[in-house]
Amino acid sequence: MGLFGEDVVQFKNQDYSKLKKQAQTSGNLFVDMEFPAQDKSLFFSSGKLTGVVWKRPKQICDNPKLFVEGTSAGDVSQGRLGNCWFVAATSCLALYKELWHRVIPSEQEWDENKPENYCGIFRFRFWRYGKWTEVVIDDQLPTINDELVFIHSQSKNEFWSALLEKAYAKLFGCYESLDGGDLGEALEDFTGGVSEQIEMAELGVVDNPEEKAVFFERLKKEVEKKSLLAASIPAESSDQMEATTEKGLVKATRTV
């Protein structure tokens, strides 16, 4: 998947620079009224979770960071939402610095030497309808018992994945909108490229060494071209959705 196009659309007409400057002038952390820290930003149906408290990273842990020693595919863990497809796409994104700098614009890190400059505002970009769309959020995240409810990083003080998920949830209306989705579409939103889905069972590579070798060479070439590759296990029924296998793999809707 390649990158193309430079036009950036402001989601909800929110200008990151202006909002950050307003927060700095007021001396208050940014509060996003377009995606408030309320139940309606979590779910469109009621009774899903109780005891949710929205907290800023500095209320969750000491020394919060956007990134801890960069990013890696193993950074991201799924929370209480059926969005393993988004977790997989996010793990792919973490492998390519050029890509995650496009989705997560730089210079948003906490500055320990200038804490007064921190305004609790972040921005993320997704490819939508032929243009990059910039989504602005505040840093209030849903927690239960001081633990992040949804996506979280392995390092408790790393927040890039949780904030990215929040921005994506805002783009689609609420977190519940991400409960079930397509991995290929998420990769397209991260890159501006076009995804191709391959059904392994239809290729006949499992019991055919020659076809397996041809397929491996194809994947090797795609990797050399810096294409994003991901795989998922198709669920045979709705009951199997998000089910975990003995090896710890999570079943989804499609294979990509």
C-alpha positions in Angstrom: 0.0 0.0 0.0 1.4 3.3 -1.0 1.0 6.9 0.1 -0.4 9.6 -2.2 -2.1 12.9 -2.0 -1.3 15.7 0.4 -4.7 17.5 1.0 -5.8 17.4 4.6 -9.4 17.8 5.7 -10.2 19.0 9.2 -12.7 16.6 10.8 -15.6 18.5 12.4 -13.8 21.7 11.2 -11.5 21.5 14.2 -8.2 23.2 13.7 -5.5 21.6 15.8 -3.2 24.6 15.9 -5.9 27.1 16.9 -7.4 24.7 19.5 -3.9 24.1 21.0 -3.2 27.8 21.1 -6.5 28.5 22.8 -5.7 25.9 25.5 -2.3 27.4 26.1 -3.7 30.9 26.4 -6.4 29.8 28.8 -4.0 27.7 30.9 -6.5 24.8 30.8 -6.2 21.4 29.2 -8.2 20.9 26.0 -11.7 19.4 26.3 -13.1 18.1 23.1 -16.9 18.9 23.0 -17.2 17.1 19.7 -16.4 13.8 21.3 -17.1 14.3 25.0 -16.0 12.1 27.9 -19.5 10.6 28.1 -21.3 7.3 27.6 -22.5 8.4 24.1 -18.9 8.4 22.9 -18.5 4.8 24.1 -21.6 3.0 22.8 -24.7 3.6 20.8 -26.5 0.9 22.7 -27.0 1.0 26.5 -25.9 -1.2 29.3 -22.5 -2.3 27.8 -20.2 -1.3 30.6 -20.5 0.2 34.0 -18.0 2.0 36.2 -16.2 3.8 33.4 -14.2 6.8 34.4 -12.5 9.0 31.9 -9.0 9.9 32.9 -6.1 11.7 31.4 -2.8 9.8 31.1 -1.2 11.8 33.9 -4.1 10.5 36.2 -3.4 6.9 35.1 0.4 6.7 35.6 3.5 8.6 36.3 5.6 9.8 33.4 3.2 9.2 30.5 4.6 9.0 27.0 3.2 8.9 23.5 5.9 6.4 22.6 8.2 4.3 24.7 11.3 3.4 22.7 9.5 3.9 19.4 6.8 1.5 18.2 6.7 -2.3 17.5 4.1 -4.8 16.4 4.0 -6.2 19.9 3.1 -2.9 21.5 -0.7 -3.2 21.1 -3.1 -5.3 23.1 -6.8 -5.6 22.6 -9.2 -4.4 25.3 -13.0 -4.9 25.9 -14.0 -4.4 22.4 -14.3 -6.8 19.4 -11.8 -4.9 17.2 -9.0 -7.4 16.7 -9.1 -6.3 13.1 -8.1 -2.7 14.2 -5.5 -4.1 16.6 -3.9 -6.1 13.7 -3.9 -3.1 11.4 -2.3 -0.9 14.2 0.4 -3.5 14.7 1.2 -3.4 11.0 1.4 0.4 11.2 3.8 0.2 14.1 6.4 -1.5 11.8 6.8 1.3 9.4 8.1 4.6 10.7 7.2 6.6 7.6 3.6 5.5 7.8 3.0 6.1 11.5 4.5 9.5 11.2 1.9 10.2 8.5 -0.9 8.9 10.7 0.5 10.2 13.9 2.1 13.6 13.1 5.3 14.2 15.0 6.0 16.8 17.8 3.1 15.7 20.0 5.2 14.1 22.7 5.1 15.1 26.3 8.0 17.5 27.0 9.2 16.7 30.6 11.3 19.9 30.5 8.3 22.1 29.6 5.2 20.6 31.3 3.4 23.9 30.9 3.4 23.4 27.1 1.3 20.2 27.4 -2.4 21.0 26.5 -4.0 17.5 26.4 -4.7 17.7 22.7 -3.6 15.3 19.9 -4.2 14.8 16.2 -4.3 11.8 13.9 -4.7 11.4 10.2 -6.7 8.8 8.2 -7.2 8.4 4.5 -10.9 8.9 3.8 -12.6 9.5 0.4 -9.4 10.5 -1.4 -7.9 12.8 1.2 -6.2 12.8 4.5 -8.6 13.6 7.3 -7.2 15.1 10.5 -9.0 14.1 13.7 -8.4 16.1 16.8 -9.0 14.6 20.3 -8.4 15.4 23.9 -6.4 12.9 26.0 -9.3 11.8 28.2 -9.5 8.0 28.0 -12.1 5.5 29.3 -10.8 3.5 32.3 -12.1 1.0 34.9 -10.2 0.7 38.1 -7.4 2.9 36.7 -6.9 0.5 33.8 -7.6 1.4 30.1 -10.8 -0.2 28.9 -9.9 -0.6 25.3 -6.6 -0.8 23.3 -3.5 -0.4 25.4 0.3 -0.7 25.0 2.4 -3.3 26.8 4.1 -0.4 28.6 1.6 1.1 31.0 2.9 4.6 30.4 2.7 4.4 26.6 -0.4 5.9 25.1 -0.1 6.2 21.3 -2.3 3.1 20.6 -5.1 4.1 23.0 -5.2 7.7 21.6 -5.1 6.4 18.0 -8.1 4.2 18.7 -9.9 7.1 20.3 -9.4 9.2 17.2 -10.6 6.4 15.0 -13.7 5.9 17.2 -14.5 9.6 16.9 -14.2 9.3 13.1 -16.9 6.7 13.2 -19.1 8.1 16.0 -18.2 6.0 19.0 -16.1 3.1 20.3 -18.8 0.6 19.7 -18.7 1.4 16.0 -15.3 -0.4 15.9 -16.8 -3.6 17.3 -16.4 -5.7 14.2 -14.8 -4.5 11.1 -12.5 -5.3 8.2 -8.7 -5.3 8.6 -8.1 -4.4 4.9 -10.2 -1.3 5.3 -8.3 -0.2 8.3 -5.0 -0.6 6.4 -6.4 1.5 3.6 -7.4 4.2 6.1 -3.8 4.2 7.5 -2.1 4.4 4.1 -4.2 5.6 1.2 -3.5 2.4 -0.6 -5.7 -0.4 -1.9 -6.0 -3.7 -0.1 -6.2 -7.2 -1.6 -7.7 -10.1 0.2 -6.3 -13.6 -0.3 -8.2 -16.7 0.8 -5.5 -19.2 1.7 -7.8 -22.1 1.5 -8.6 -21.3 -2.1 -5.0 -21.1 -3.1 -4.3 -24.8 -2.4 -0.9 -24.1 -0.9 -1.2 -26.2 2.3 -0.6 -29.5 0.6 1.1 -28.3 -2.5 4.9 -27.6 -2.0 5.2 -26.0 -5.4 2.3 -23.6 -5.0 3.5 -22.8 -1.4 6.9 -21.8 -2.8 5.3 -19.6 -5.4 3.1 -17.9 -2.8 6.1 -17.4 -0.5 8.0 -15.7 -3.3 5.1 -13.4 -4.0 4.9 -12.4 -0.3 8.6 -11.8 -0.3 8.4 -9.4 -3.2 5.5 -7.6 -1.5 7.6 -7.2 1.7 10.5 -5.8 -0.4 8.1 -3.2 -1.8 7.1 -2.3 1.8 3.6 -3.5 1.4 1.7 -4.1 4.6 0.8 -7.8 5.2 -1.5 -9.1 7.9 -3.5 -12.3 8.4 -6.7 -13.3 10.2 -8.5 -16.5 11.0 -12.1 -16.6 9.6 -14.8 -17.3 12.1 -17.2 -20.0 10.9 -20.1 -18.6 12.9 -21.1 -15.5 14.9 -20.4 -17.5 18.1 -16.8 -17.9 17.0 -16.2 -14.1 16.5 -13.4 -12.9 18.8 -12.8 -16.5 20.0 -9.3 -17.3 21.0 -7.6 -20.5 19.8 -5.3 -22.7 21.9 -2.3 -20.8 20.5 -3.7 -17.5 21.6 -4.8 -16.3 18.1 -8.1 -14.5 17.8 -10.7 -15.3 15.1 -12.1 -12.6 12.9 -14.5 -12.3 10.0 -12.1 -12.5 7.0 -8.6 -13.6 6.0 -6.4 -10.8 4.5 
